[in-house]
Structures are given as C-alpha cells and as structure tokens.
C-alpha cells in the first residue's frame, strides 16, 4: 500500500501521551505494523513537540514502536518538546524553589 503523504506523521498536537492515544493514532492512520514491509521511501515522524505529560507505559510502548519501525527499515524522525518551561509549568509553580516541606 503506497501512501501519498511522506513521512507518516504520528502523534501530532498531543499534550498528554498515553497508550490509548498511541493506539488511537495508529488506528486512525490505518497502520498495521505486521503488514508494513520495507521500501526505500518508508519514513515515519513522531511529533512529540507539544507533549507536556507522558504516561510511563506510553513511553515504553513508543520505544517499542520506534524499534519496530527501525527493524522494518523505516527512517524514523522524532520531534521532542522544547527545553524551556512551558506556560503550564510556570503557572503551576512546579519548581523546587517554591516547594516548602510540611511541618510535622
């Protein structure tokens, strides 16, 4: 099955990453990892640039997906979030400087 769009663009615009969202994206894009075989123009792009929170299970599943694509001779590209704090982190005061331990 030849795709017009290149590369396959997955996980675009997600703020939170969970197993359910990964599986939903794969179904939406009609990606069956068991049917995909290698060809010279196979590319996949995991867009994690807007992700603010990741479920640990989803991180593990994402690693397995990347490995599966690489083993099937895909070129894999991954966009990671920006290094600076995002607005939600600034507004919620998650930094250690604002943390005060409770008195017992």
N, C-alpha and C positions, 0 to 999 in steps of 0.2 A: 504494500500500500504506500504510494508516494504522497507526501504532504507538500502542499504549495508553500506553506509558511516555513521559514528556516531561520533560526533554530526553533525547536519546540519550546514554547515559553510557559514555564510552570510556576505556580505559587505567587503570581503577580498580585501585589497590593495587599497581601495578608499582614495583619497586625499581630495576630497570635497564630502560632503554628502548633497544630495537634494532629494526631493520627487520622482523625476523621476528616480534617480539611485536606490532608495529603491525598487520602483515598478518593475524596470527592473530586479533587482536581484531576486525578488520573482517569476517573470515570468520565468526567466532563470532556477531557481531551481524547477520550477513546484510546487510551494507552494500555495495551496488554503486553507486559514485559516478556511474556513467554512467546509471543508471536513476532516481536521485533527482532530482526536479524541485521547484521552489519551491512552497511553500504558506505560508499565514500562520502556521501553528503549527510550522514546522520549526525545531528547536533541537538543538544538539549541545554536549556538555560534555566537554572533555578534562581528565581528572583526573590531573594530574602532581604532586599534592601529596606523594606518598611517594617520588618518584623521587630516587635518590641518584647515579646514573650514567647518562649519555646517550652513545650512540654518535653520532658526528658525522653519519653517513649517516641515522640515525633522526631527528636534529634537522632535517635538510634535508627529509626525507620528511614530517615533521609540519608544517613550514611550507607545503609544497605541499598537504597535506590541508586545512589551515585555509583556505588561499586558495581551494581548490576548493569547500568548503562555503560560503564567503562569496559567491563568484561565483554559486552556486545559491540565493542569497537565504536562507541559513540564519542564524540568530542563533548565534554561536559564543561559548562561555564556556570559559575556561581557568583551572584552579586550579594555581598554581605552588607549589613547595616552600617551607617555612618558611625564613626568612632565617638563623636561628641555626644553629650547627653541630649536626649530628645525632650520635647516640651513636657511630656507627661512625667518624666523623671525629675525635671526641675520643679514642677508644680507639686509633686507628692513628697518632696524632701526625703528622698531615699539615701542621701549621702550620709556617711558616718559622722560628719561634723555635727549634724542635728540630732543624733541619737543620744538619749540620756537613759542610763540604766535605772530601772525602778528601785525605789528604796524598800528594803525589807524590814 
